Structure formats: C-alpha cells, structure tokens
Amino acid sequence: MTRRVLLAACAIGGVLLFTGCAAIPESGNPKPINATTGDTARTPEPAGPKGAEDAAALVRNFVGASAKPEGKRAEARQYLVPPLNNSWDGNRALTVIEDNFSTQVLADAGSGDSQLVTVRGRRIGQLGTDSVFTATTDALDLELTVKVAKQKDGQWRIQEPPAEILVAREDLDANYKQVRLAFLDPGGPSIVRDTRYIPLRPNSSMPQRTMELLILGPAAALRNAVRTALPGGANLVTNVTEDSGGAMEVNLSGLNELSKEDRQLVAAQVVISLQAVSNSRIRLKTDGVPMFPEKHEWRPGDVSRYENNFALSPEAKDLAVVNGVLRYLPGGEPFPGQAGDGALSVVTAAQSIKGDRIAVVSRSGSKVTLRVGPPGNLKLVSLAADELSRPTWRPDGAELWTVVDHSTVMQVVEQGGNWKALRVNAEELAKLGEPITDLRLSRDGIRVAAVVGGKLMVGSVVREGGEAASIRSVRQLAAGALATVIGVDWAQSDQLVVATAGSSGQVVRVQADGQSWQRFQSTNLSPEFTAITAAPGRAILVADRRGLWTTQGPEELWNQVSPTLPSGVVPFYPG
C-alpha cells in the first residue's frame, strides 16, 4: 500500500479520531507525536457515567459524551452494556442537533430492569468522516427511542443505542476546532477557504490533522470550484512536529517537479491552513531539505499577499438607490452620470469590487433594462426582462450575474468593450421550482448564495471551459432556524447575513456551511425589512419601514445612517 493510500485511509476512515494515524516515519530532530495518543502528554481517563443517573439522564449524558472523539469515543462507550461497549462503531458521521433536545422515559414501556427513553430534538446537519459539515434540509425533527437496561450493580446502561451518533452543537463546539483550509482560486493565485472541523484534543496533533486534510484536497462541494498547488503525489515524509526551538516542521515529498512559483503557492496553502492551529513559525522542507534555500521559516505575514486579492477598494464608497436615484452614503450626494442625475429610474444597482464600474437596473414602463460600465459611460445590455435582481460582480470586474424574472440566472461578460449576456447553468436552483428573488456571489467568486422561495440556498461556482459557468452542490442552510428570507449578502467569504420577512423579521448571521447561526438584536429596528447588504470590513446595513440602519455585529445596537433617508432605500457595497 502506498504512503498516499495509507494517509487517505487514516484521514477518511478516522478523521474524527486521527489518533491512530501517526505511523509516518519520524525525522531525527523534531519530537514525534505519540502513535497512541497523538501527544507527548498522557490522555486522561474518560469520565463515564456518574452512577446515580436515571435512565433519561443517562441517555442525555451519552449524547454529551459522544462529542468527545478521544479513544474511539471511549467515554461514550462506558454508557453501553458489555460487550456492546467494545463493538460499537464510533468512527462514523455525527448527527449534530440543536442544544435544547429532550430525553424522556416512556411510561409503561419495559420491565423494571429495562426502560425506553425517547430523544426529541432538531437536526442541524452532519459532520462527516471527511471533517466537512453538511446542513440538513429535510427530516429536521428528530424522535427516536433508546433502550436502557439495569445492570447487576443497579446502574443503567444503554442496550440499544441510536443508529445515529447524536451530538449537540454546543458539545461539538467544545470538542472540535474549526479549521479553514487554504485552496486556490482556479483562475489565479488567491486563497479560497474550505472549512473543516477537527478534534481539539490532543492539541499538539491538530497541525498533523490539518495537513492530512489539506493534502487530501478540497471538500466535495468545492472540488471542481477550486484548485490546489499540491500535486497528486504529494505526501508527508514525517509527522508535523514542533522542534526544540519552537518551529513547526512540515516535511513534504512529491514536490520535485514544481516550479518555484508553484512551491510558493504550496507554502501559502500550508502556512495559511496551519494558522488556526499553531502560532509557531513554519519550517518548510521537501524530502528533508529546505523547500526554499533562501528562506527556511515562514509566518502568515510572508504569504498575506495571497489572501488580500478580494478586498474592497478603499476608493469605493458606500452607495444606495434612493427614490430612483443612485446616491452616496451617508450624506446622500448624487452619484455621477446617468444613474445619479435622474435620467434613469433606477431600481437597483451594484458596484464592482474595485469601484471603477457600475451595473444599473432601471425601469422603463413595464420592463427593466441593465446598463454596465464606468459611471460616465454606461452601455445598454441586450437582456429583455420584466424584473432583474440586484447584480452581483465577480472579483475581476469583467463579469456580473443577475436573475431574469425570478427564474433564469444570467452572466454578463465584457467582450471587446461591450457586454454580452450568457445563461448560467443553474438547473440545481431551477429544479426547486420556486422564484429566485436574490442572488449574491461571494467576493472571491467561488460560492453563490440565493434566496429561492424564501429559503437560503448556497452553491459553488464551477467553470466548465471558456466563459460557461454552472452552479453546483446546491444546499439549503439553516432550514430549521430561518423564516421566509427576503435578502442575503456575504459578510465574509464563508459567512452570510440574511433578513427575514414580516413584522417580526430578523437579521441573522449564518455560517456558509450552515453549522451555526446567530440572530442580531432588534433594538431600534422596525420590520418589515426591504433590503440588506454586507461586506468584509464593513458594517451591516439593513433597510426597514423607517429608513436605513447599521451595526457592527449581532450584539451591537442598530444606529440610523441618516434621518433624511426615506424607507425603500436599497443600499449596497461593492461586489
């Protein structure tokens, strides 16, 4: 069996555990990770049942113990009857449920020495053996029965555990670390993040786990949307370890054929991926020798240029459509050109990330038109529509997307100074059979968020040769937490904000994989909401019945942008 196959078997079959995957040979100087525990420190004995729990408490505590991956979930095994405690398979996907689940003994079910306990809750999603979280979209309500039996010592143990390994989200957060692996934009050298979850303990083995996942490549949902500079034969020569000088050594093989430029991309992927799990300097090697003779140690600052390519231009000011005219925020000064002088009845608009181009949707009778270009030279796009969604730009400023009549996703690309509309393959959205009322590209252009029939959907953008684009791996997020969604935008490359409908509407921050969400406080707001916008490094803006409001985060108060702005404002940031 090859080393790469061995690594894949470890990472896929035991990513939730990893402690048995340290059979890679050690180099001479760094301290090896212990092959049993993954740490030089002794792993504490698992706590197990307290002995006085009733049947319902036992099952609840079993769910809590199931979130601890150490020793093949050794603590959870102690809640099971023999010999099941040895044969139970703990290396499976985890079903993550909301924290407020309940356990209740069924009345008149079982004898005095056995009882049935019902577990009720709400599913959020699954953490797979590839360390990827996938949101649940159906069968949200959970109700299952667990059989417990009284042992000779009078204590309860689980005789028939659930078919799924249940883990409350709070317990998942307490036992797993979120790691944002670094892959590459398919069209350039920019970093794109891929979120994974790895066990927190033992702490010293997290860099090893992170590197194993990075070598295996992007998650299935991003596999055709991003690339990696690591070639197919790349592997770890030795364990990822910290030497006596405090530097983390990463020793890779299979890089001999790479150019210096590609090795620099590998360095960027490794250093940025390890940033979340280690503050150490990174010593990069290839087959035991420095990857770069002129530079032996690396820090995140050495590769920061690969992360900042999607930043908003400081020259791009905040904008809004106010009473059919494009204006600057917060003062309301008119935007230059047709969009700001009243020549067009502007419905919505979008500014490129660099701030040098604008896309304007305006109404003429029962139809709308799209104009694109520099503010003083807008060109009409041949695109017949009754309605167009707010345009959304790709990072290069040479392409934007919009939705025609709530059904057809179009990309508008620059060709020889003109703009041409092409259809995006959005069959995965169309087959949902509901109107697409909002659509936003992430500012790295790799993901897309859409509001479809009031549901929050996320997919990946796949380029299929030339200009053709498709939306793939579409999934619904926060299905059990969000009411009807009216608007969405990207606060970060892996974080969304949404506004929901109605007089009790809310603003909610949602992680792009659906693993978590957080509601903003509503003080000062007056739903219904009509628009929302967000961007990295910018405040959240939301429009309601009384005007436009801004906040820095879920715990902060909302402040009015300007008392002179009316309701119906459509704010937007570049992108």
C-alpha positions as CSV (number, residue, x, y, z in Angstrom):
1,M,0.0,0.0,0.0
2,T,1.4,3.4,-0.9
3,R,2.0,6.2,1.6
4,R,-0.7,8.3,0.0
5,V,-3.2,5.5,0.2
6,L,-2.3,5.0,3.9
7,L,-2.7,8.7,4.5
8,A,-6.1,8.7,2.8
9,A,-7.2,5.7,4.8
10,C,-6.3,7.4,8.0
11,A,-7.9,10.7,7.1
12,I,-11.1,9.3,5.6
13,G,-11.6,6.4,8.0
14,G,-10.6,8.2,11.1
15,V,-10.7,12.0,10.6
16,L,-13.0,12.2,13.6
17,L,-10.3,10.4,15.6
18,F,-6.9,10.7,13.9
19,T,-5.1,9.4,16.9
20,G,-4.3,6.1,15.2
21,C,-2.8,7.7,12.1
22,A,0.7,8.6,13.3
23,A,2.6,5.8,11.5
24,I,4.6,8.2,9.3
25,P,8.3,7.9,9.9
26,E,9.9,10.5,12.2
27,S,12.8,12.7,11.3
28,G,15.7,13.0,13.6
29,N,15.3,16.3,15.4
30,P,11.6,17.1,15.9
31,K,9.7,15.3,18.7
32,P,7.4,12.7,17.3
33,I,3.7,12.6,18.1
34,N,2.9,9.6,20.2
35,A,1.4,6.9,18.0
36,T,-1.3,6.1,20.5
37,T,-2.5,9.4,21.8
38,G,-1.1,11.9,19.3
39,D,0.5,13.8,22.2
40,T,3.5,13.5,24.5
41,A,1.2,14.0,27.5
42,R,-0.9,11.1,28.8
43,T,-4.6,11.2,27.8
44,P,-6.8,11.4,30.9
45,E,-9.1,8.5,31.6
46,P,-12.6,9.1,30.2
47,A,-15.2,10.1,32.9
48,G,-18.1,7.8,32.0
49,P,-21.4,7.6,33.9
50,K,-21.6,9.0,37.4
51,G,-23.5,6.0,38.7
52,A,-26.6,7.8,40.1
53,E,-28.3,8.8,36.8
54,D,-31.8,7.8,36.0
55,A,-32.4,6.4,32.5
56,A,-33.3,9.7,30.9
57,A,-30.2,11.5,32.4
58,L,-28.0,8.6,31.3
59,V,-29.1,9.0,27.6
60,R,-28.6,12.7,27.8
61,N,-25.1,12.3,29.2
62,F,-24.4,9.7,26.5
63,V,-25.2,12.3,23.8
64,G,-22.8,14.7,25.5
65,A,-20.0,12.1,25.8
66,S,-20.5,11.2,22.1
67,A,-19.0,14.5,21.2
68,K,-15.6,13.5,22.7
69,P,-13.6,11.6,20.0
70,E,-10.7,10.6,22.2
71,G,-10.0,6.8,22.3
72,K,-12.6,5.9,19.7
73,R,-15.2,7.8,21.8
74,A,-14.1,5.9,24.9
75,E,-16.2,8.0,27.3
76,A,-19.4,7.3,25.3
77,R,-18.6,3.6,25.3
78,Q,-18.8,3.5,29.0
79,Y,-22.5,4.2,28.8
80,L,-23.1,1.0,26.8
81,V,-23.7,-2.6,28.1
82,P,-21.0,-5.2,27.6
83,P,-20.0,-6.4,25.0
84,L,-21.5,-3.6,23.0
85,N,-19.2,-1.1,24.6
86,N,-16.3,-2.8,22.7
87,S,-18.1,-3.4,19.4
88,W,-19.9,0.0,19.0
89,D,-18.6,1.9,16.0
90,G,-17.7,5.4,17.0
91,N,-15.8,6.3,13.8
92,R,-18.9,7.4,11.8
93,A,-20.5,10.6,10.8
94,L,-22.0,12.7,13.6
95,T,-25.6,13.9,13.5
96,V,-25.5,17.4,15.0
97,I,-28.7,18.5,16.8
98,E,-29.8,21.7,18.5
99,D,-28.9,22.1,22.1
100,N,-32.4,22.1,23.5
101,F,-33.1,18.4,22.9
102,S,-35.0,16.4,25.4
103,T,-34.8,12.8,26.9
104,Q,-37.9,11.3,28.5
105,V,-38.7,7.8,29.8
106,L,-41.7,6.3,28.1
107,A,-44.4,5.4,30.6
108,D,-45.4,1.7,30.7
109,A,-42.6,0.8,28.4
110,G,-40.4,-2.0,29.5
111,S,-40.0,-4.0,32.7
112,G,-38.4,-2.9,36.0
113,D,-35.0,-3.8,34.6
114,S,-35.3,-2.1,31.2
115,Q,-36.8,1.1,30.0
116,L,-37.3,3.0,26.8
117,V,-36.1,6.6,26.5
118,T,-37.3,8.9,23.8
119,V,-34.9,11.5,22.4
120,R,-36.6,14.5,20.7
121,G,-34.8,17.4,19.1
122,R,-34.0,19.1,15.8
123,R,-31.3,18.1,13.4
124,I,-28.9,20.8,12.1
125,G,-26.6,18.6,9.9
126,Q,-23.9,16.0,9.8
127,L,-20.2,16.2,10.4
128,G,-18.8,13.6,8.0
129,T,-15.7,11.5,8.3
130,D,-14.0,13.9,5.9
131,S,-14.4,16.6,8.7
132,V,-16.9,18.5,6.5
133,F,-20.2,19.8,8.0
134,T,-23.3,19.4,5.7
135,A,-26.5,21.1,6.7
136,T,-29.7,19.0,7.0
137,T,-32.5,20.1,4.6
138,D,-35.2,17.5,5.4
139,A,-36.3,15.3,8.3
140,L,-35.4,18.1,10.7
141,D,-37.5,16.8,13.5
142,L,-35.7,14.1,15.5
143,E,-37.6,11.5,17.5
144,L,-36.0,8.1,18.3
145,T,-36.1,5.5,21.1
146,V,-33.1,4.2,23.1
147,K,-33.4,1.1,25.2
148,V,-31.6,1.0,28.5
149,A,-31.1,-1.9,30.9
150,K,-30.3,-2.1,34.6
151,Q,-27.0,-3.8,35.5
152,K,-26.3,-6.1,38.5
153,D,-24.9,-3.1,40.4
154,G,-28.2,-1.2,39.9
155,Q,-26.8,1.2,37.3
156,W,-28.4,1.9,34.0
157,R,-26.6,1.2,30.7
158,I,-27.7,1.6,27.1
159,Q,-28.6,-1.7,25.5
160,E,-29.8,-0.3,22.1
161,P,-28.2,3.0,21.2
162,P,-29.5,5.2,18.4
163,A,-28.5,4.3,14.9
164,E,-27.0,7.8,14.5
165,I,-24.3,9.2,16.7
166,L,-26.1,12.3,18.2
167,V,-24.1,15.3,19.2
168,A,-25.4,18.6,20.4
169,R,-24.0,21.7,18.7
170,E,-22.7,23.2,21.9
171,D,-20.8,19.9,22.7
172,L,-19.4,19.8,19.1
173,D,-18.1,23.4,19.5
174,A,-16.5,22.4,22.8
175,N,-14.7,19.4,21.4
176,Y,-13.9,20.3,17.8
177,K,-11.8,23.1,16.2
178,Q,-12.9,24.9,13.1
179,V,-10.1,24.9,10.6
180,R,-10.2,26.9,7.4
181,L,-8.1,25.1,4.8
182,A,-6.4,27.2,2.1
183,F,-7.0,26.2,-1.5
184,L,-6.7,28.4,-4.6
185,D,-8.9,30.3,-7.0
186,P,-8.9,28.4,-10.3
187,G,-8.1,31.5,-12.2
188,G,-5.2,32.9,-10.1
189,P,-3.1,32.7,-7.0
190,S,-5.7,33.8,-4.5
191,I,-6.6,31.8,-1.4
192,V,-10.1,30.3,-1.0
193,R,-11.1,28.9,2.3
194,D,-12.6,25.4,2.9
195,T,-14.0,25.0,6.5
196,R,-13.4,21.7,8.4
197,Y,-13.8,20.6,12.0
198,I,-11.1,18.5,13.7
199,P,-10.8,17.2,17.3
200,L,-9.4,19.8,19.8
201,R,-7.6,17.2,21.8
202,P,-4.8,16.4,21.9
203,N,-3.9,19.9,21.0
204,S,-0.4,19.0,19.7
205,S,-1.8,16.8,16.9
206,M,-4.0,19.4,15.3
207,P,-1.3,20.5,12.8
208,Q,-0.9,16.9,11.7
209,R,-4.6,16.5,11.2
210,T,-4.8,19.8,9.3
211,M,-2.0,18.9,6.9
212,E,-3.6,15.5,6.2
213,L,-6.8,17.1,5.2
214,L,-5.0,19.7,3.1
215,I,-3.2,17.0,1.2
216,L,-6.4,15.1,0.5
217,G,-7.8,18.1,-1.2
218,P,-11.0,20.3,-1.1
219,A,-14.4,19.1,0.1
220,A,-16.7,17.5,-2.4
221,A,-18.8,20.7,-2.7
222,L,-15.7,22.7,-3.8
223,R,-13.8,20.0,-5.7
224,N,-14.5,21.5,-9.1
225,A,-14.6,25.1,-8.0
226,V,-11.1,25.5,-6.5
227,R,-7.6,24.0,-7.1
228,T,-4.5,23.1,-5.1
229,A,-0.9,23.6,-5.9
230,L,-0.1,20.3,-4.1
231,P,0.5,17.6,-6.8
232,G,-1.2,14.3,-6.7
233,G,1.9,12.5,-5.4
234,A,2.5,15.0,-2.5
235,N,2.6,13.5,1.0
236,L,4.1,14.0,4.4
237,V,7.5,12.5,4.9
238,T,7.4,12.8,8.7
239,N,4.8,13.9,11.2
240,V,4.1,17.6,11.6
241,T,6.0,18.4,14.8
242,E,7.4,21.3,16.8
243,D,11.2,21.2,17.3
244,S,13.1,22.3,20.4
245,G,13.4,25.9,19.0
246,G,9.6,26.3,18.8
247,A,9.3,26.0,15.0
248,M,6.8,23.7,13.4
249,E,8.3,21.4,10.7
250,V,6.3,20.4,7.7
251,N,8.3,17.9,5.6
252,L,6.7,17.1,2.2
253,S,7.5,14.8,-0.6
254,G,6.4,14.8,-4.3
255,L,7.2,18.4,-5.0
256,N,10.4,17.9,-7.1
257,E,8.7,18.8,-10.4
258,L,7.1,22.0,-9.2
259,S,8.4,25.4,-10.3
260,K,9.4,28.0,-7.7
261,E,6.2,29.8,-8.3
262,D,4.1,26.7,-7.6
263,R,6.2,25.9,-4.5
264,Q,5.4,29.4,-3.2
265,L,1.7,28.6,-3.7
266,V,2.2,25.4,-1.7
267,A,3.9,27.4,1.0
268,A,0.9,29.8,1.1
269,Q,-1.6,26.9,1.4
270,V,0.4,25.3,4.2
271,V,1.1,28.4,6.3
272,I,-2.4,29.8,6.0
273,S,-4.0,26.5,6.7
274,L,-1.9,26.0,9.9
275,Q,-2.6,29.5,11.1
276,A,-5.7,28.4,13.1
277,V,-4.0,25.6,14.9
278,S,-0.5,26.9,15.6
279,N,1.3,30.2,16.4
280,S,4.7,28.7,15.6
281,R,7.0,29.6,12.8
282,I,6.6,27.1,10.0
283,R,9.8,25.4,8.7
284,L,9.0,24.0,5.2
285,K,11.0,21.1,3.8
286,T,11.0,18.9,0.8
287,D,12.3,15.4,1.4
288,G,14.2,16.6,4.4
289,V,15.8,19.7,2.8
290,P,14.5,23.3,3.0
291,M,11.8,24.0,0.4
292,F,13.4,27.4,-0.3
293,P,17.2,27.6,0.3
294,E,16.9,31.4,0.8
295,K,14.1,31.2,3.4
296,H,13.8,28.4,6.0
297,E,11.0,29.7,8.2
298,W,7.6,31.2,7.3
299,R,4.9,33.2,9.1
300,P,1.4,34.2,7.9
301,G,2.7,37.7,7.0
302,D,5.0,36.2,4.5
303,V,2.1,34.9,2.4
304,S,-0.5,37.6,3.1
305,R,-0.5,38.8,-0.5
306,Y,-2.4,35.6,-1.5
307,E,-5.2,36.5,0.9
308,N,-5.9,40.1,0.1
309,N,-6.9,39.9,-3.6
310,F,-10.6,40.2,-3.0
311,A,-10.5,43.2,-0.6
312,L,-12.8,46.1,-1.4
313,S,-11.2,49.1,-2.8
314,P,-10.9,51.9,-0.2
315,E,-11.9,54.3,-3.0
316,A,-15.3,52.5,-3.5
317,K,-17.7,54.4,-1.3
318,D,-21.0,53.1,0.1
319,L,-24.0,53.6,-2.2
320,A,-27.7,53.3,-2.2
321,V,-30.7,53.7,-4.5
322,V,-32.9,56.5,-3.1
323,N,-36.2,57.3,-4.8
324,G,-34.9,56.1,-8.1
325,V,-31.6,57.8,-8.0
326,L,-28.1,56.5,-7.1
327,R,-26.6,58.4,-4.1
328,Y,-23.6,58.2,-1.8
329,L,-23.9,57.2,1.8
330,P,-24.4,58.6,4.4
331,G,-24.9,62.1,3.1
332,G,-27.0,61.3,0.0
333,E,-24.9,63.2,-2.6
334,P,-25.8,62.1,-6.1
335,F,-23.6,59.6,-7.9
336,P,-22.1,61.0,-11.2
337,G,-23.6,60.2,-14.6
338,Q,-27.0,58.9,-15.6
339,A,-27.5,56.8,-12.5
340,G,-27.3,59.9,-10.2
341,D,-28.7,62.7,-12.3
342,G,-32.3,61.5,-12.6
343,A,-32.0,60.4,-16.3
344,L,-32.8,56.8,-15.3
345,S,-35.4,55.5,-13.0
346,V,-33.0,53.3,-11.0
347,V,-34.5,50.2,-9.3
348,T,-31.2,48.6,-8.0
349,A,-27.5,48.7,-8.8
350,A,-24.1,47.1,-8.0
351,Q,-20.6,48.4,-8.0
352,S,-17.5,46.4,-8.9
353,I,-15.1,45.4,-6.1
354,K,-12.5,47.9,-7.4
355,G,-15.2,50.6,-7.6
356,D,-14.5,51.5,-11.2
357,R,-17.6,50.1,-12.8
358,I,-21.3,50.1,-12.0
359,A,-24.3,48.0,-13.1
360,V,-27.6,49.8,-13.1
361,V,-31.1,48.3,-13.4
362,S,-33.6,50.9,-14.3
363,R,-37.3,50.8,-15.2
364,S,-39.0,51.9,-18.4
365,G,-42.7,51.2,-18.4
366,S,-43.3,47.6,-17.6
367,K,-39.8,46.5,-18.5
368,V,-36.4,46.9,-16.9
369,T,-33.0,47.4,-18.5
370,L,-29.4,46.8,-17.5
371,R,-26.6,49.2,-18.1
372,V,-23.0,48.4,-17.3
373,G,-19.7,50.3,-17.4
374,P,-17.8,53.2,-15.9
375,P,-20.1,55.7,-14.3
376,G,-19.8,58.1,-17.2
377,N,-20.1,55.5,-20.0
378,L,-22.9,53.1,-19.2
379,K,-23.7,50.7,-22.0
380,L,-27.0,49.0,-22.5
381,V,-27.0,45.2,-22.3
382,S,-29.3,43.3,-24.6
383,L,-31.3,41.5,-22.0
384,A,-35.1,41.6,-22.1
385,A,-36.8,41.3,-18.7
386,D,-39.7,42.4,-16.6
387,E,-37.6,42.1,-13.4
388,L,-33.9,41.8,-12.7
389,S,-32.3,41.0,-9.3
390,R,-29.6,43.3,-7.9
391,P,-26.5,42.5,-10.0
392,T,-23.5,40.9,-8.3
393,W,-19.9,41.2,-9.6
394,R,-17.1,38.7,-9.9
395,P,-13.8,39.9,-8.4
396,D,-12.2,40.8,-11.7
397,G,-14.8,43.4,-12.6
398,A,-15.3,41.9,-16.1
399,E,-18.4,39.8,-15.3
400,L,-21.5,40.1,-13.3
401,W,-24.6,37.9,-12.6
402,T,-28.3,38.7,-12.3
403,V,-31.6,36.8,-12.3
404,V,-34.1,37.4,-15.0
405,D,-37.8,37.3,-14.0
406,H,-37.0,35.3,-10.8
407,S,-36.1,32.3,-12.9
408,T,-33.1,32.5,-15.2
409,V,-29.6,33.2,-13.9
410,M,-27.5,35.2,-16.4
411,Q,-23.9,36.1,-16.5
412,V,-23.0,39.4,-18.3
413,V,-19.4,39.4,-19.5
414,E,-17.3,42.1,-21.1
415,Q,-16.3,41.4,-24.7
416,G,-14.3,44.0,-26.7
417,G,-15.7,46.9,-24.8
418,N,-19.3,45.7,-24.9
419,W,-21.3,43.5,-22.5
420,K,-22.8,40.2,-23.5
421,A,-25.4,38.2,-21.6
422,L,-25.0,34.4,-21.3
423,R,-27.1,31.9,-19.5
424,V,-25.6,30.2,-16.3
425,N,-26.3,26.5,-15.8
426,A,-28.5,26.9,-12.7
427,E,-30.5,23.7,-13.0
428,E,-29.9,22.8,-9.4
429,L,-31.7,26.0,-8.4
430,A,-34.3,25.8,-11.1
431,K,-35.4,22.3,-10.2
432,L,-36.5,23.6,-6.8
433,G,-39.5,25.1,-8.8
434,E,-39.6,28.4,-6.8
435,P,-38.8,32.0,-7.6
436,I,-35.2,33.2,-7.2
437,T,-35.6,36.6,-5.6
438,D,-32.0,37.4,-4.6
439,L,-28.6,36.1,-5.7
440,R,-25.1,37.1,-4.5
441,L,-21.7,35.9,-5.5
442,S,-19.1,35.7,-2.7
443,R,-16.4,38.3,-3.3
444,D,-13.9,35.6,-4.2
445,G,-16.4,34.4,-6.9
446,I,-16.3,30.8,-5.7
447,R,-19.6,30.5,-3.9
448,V,-23.1,31.8,-4.6
449,A,-25.9,32.5,-2.2
450,A,-29.5,32.7,-3.4
451,V,-33.0,33.2,-1.9
452,V,-35.3,30.7,-3.6
453,G,-38.9,30.6,-2.5
454,G,-37.9,32.3,0.8
455,K,-35.2,29.7,1.5
456,L,-31.5,30.4,1.9
457,M,-29.5,28.3,-0.6
458,V,-25.7,28.1,-1.2
459,G,-23.8,26.6,-4.1
460,S,-20.4,26.5,-5.7
461,V,-19.5,28.2,-9.0
462,V,-17.8,25.9,-11.4
463,R,-16.2,27.0,-14.7
464,E,-16.7,24.5,-17.4
465,G,-14.3,25.8,-20.0
466,G,-14.3,29.3,-21.5
467,E,-16.9,31.6,-20.1
468,A,-19.5,28.9,-19.3
469,A,-20.4,28.7,-15.6
470,S,-22.6,26.4,-13.5
471,I,-24.0,26.5,-10.0
472,R,-23.2,23.1,-8.4
473,S,-23.6,21.4,-5.0
474,V,-26.6,23.5,-4.0
475,R,-27.9,23.0,-0.4
476,Q,-30.2,24.8,1.9
477,L,-28.8,26.4,5.1
478,A,-30.4,26.9,8.5
479,A,-33.7,25.3,7.4
480,G,-34.9,25.0,10.9
481,A,-33.9,28.4,12.0
482,L,-35.0,30.9,9.3
483,A,-38.4,32.1,8.4
484,T,-39.0,33.4,4.9
485,V,-35.8,35.1,3.7
486,I,-36.1,38.3,1.7
487,G,-32.4,39.2,1.2
488,V,-28.9,37.9,1.6
489,D,-25.3,39.1,1.3
490,W,-21.8,37.9,2.1
491,A,-20.2,39.4,5.3
492,Q,-17.1,37.2,4.8
493,S,-16.1,34.6,2.2
494,D,-17.6,31.9,4.4
495,Q,-20.3,33.9,6.3
496,L,-23.7,35.3,5.3
497,V,-26.2,37.8,6.7
498,V,-29.9,37.5,5.9
499,A,-33.0,39.4,6.6
500,T,-36.3,37.6,7.1
501,A,-39.8,38.7,6.1
502,G,-42.8,40.1,8.1
503,S,-43.4,42.4,11.0
504,S,-41.3,40.1,13.2
505,G,-38.5,39.8,10.7
506,Q,-34.9,39.3,11.9
507,V,-31.4,39.8,10.8
508,V,-29.3,36.6,11.1
509,R,-25.7,35.8,10.5
510,V,-25.3,32.3,9.0
511,Q,-22.1,30.3,8.5
512,A,-21.8,29.3,4.9
513,D,-21.8,25.6,5.7
514,G,-24.9,26.0,8.0
515,Q,-23.1,24.8,11.1
516,S,-24.1,27.8,13.1
517,W,-26.1,31.0,13.1
518,Q,-26.7,34.0,15.3
519,R,-29.6,36.4,15.4
520,F,-28.9,40.1,15.7
521,Q,-30.6,42.1,18.4
522,S,-33.5,44.1,17.1
523,T,-33.5,47.2,19.2
524,N,-34.3,50.3,17.1
525,L,-35.4,48.3,14.1
526,S,-38.9,48.4,12.6
527,P,-39.5,45.5,10.3
528,E,-40.6,44.7,7.6
529,F,-37.2,44.8,6.0
530,T,-36.8,45.6,2.4
531,A,-33.0,45.2,1.7
532,I,-29.8,44.1,3.4
533,T,-26.1,44.4,2.5
534,A,-22.8,43.4,4.0
535,A,-19.1,43.1,3.0
536,P,-15.8,42.2,4.7
537,G,-14.6,45.0,6.9
538,R,-17.9,46.9,6.5
539,A,-20.9,47.4,8.8
540,I,-24.1,45.5,8.2
541,L,-26.8,47.8,6.5
542,V,-30.5,47.0,6.6
543,A,-33.5,49.0,5.3
544,D,-36.8,48.9,7.2
545,R,-40.0,50.9,7.4
546,R,-38.2,53.9,9.0
547,G,-35.1,54.1,6.9
548,L,-31.5,52.7,6.8
549,W,-29.8,51.2,9.9
550,T,-26.2,50.0,10.6
551,T,-24.5,47.8,13.1
552,Q,-21.1,46.2,13.5
553,G,-22.3,42.8,14.9
554,P,-25.1,40.8,16.5
555,E,-24.5,42.1,20.0
556,E,-24.3,45.8,18.9
557,L,-27.1,48.4,18.7
558,W,-28.5,49.4,15.4
559,N,-27.9,53.1,14.5
560,Q,-29.7,55.1,11.9
561,V,-27.4,56.0,8.9
562,S,-29.2,59.3,8.3
563,P,-32.6,60.6,9.4
564,T,-33.1,62.1,6.0
565,L,-33.1,58.8,4.1
566,P,-36.6,57.5,3.4
567,S,-37.9,54.0,3.6
568,G,-37.4,51.9,0.5
569,V,-33.7,52.6,0.3
570,V,-31.6,49.9,-1.5
571,P,-28.1,50.0,0.0
572,F,-25.1,48.1,-1.5
573,Y,-21.4,47.6,-1.1
574,P,-19.0,46.8,-3.9
575,G,-19.3,43.2,-5.1
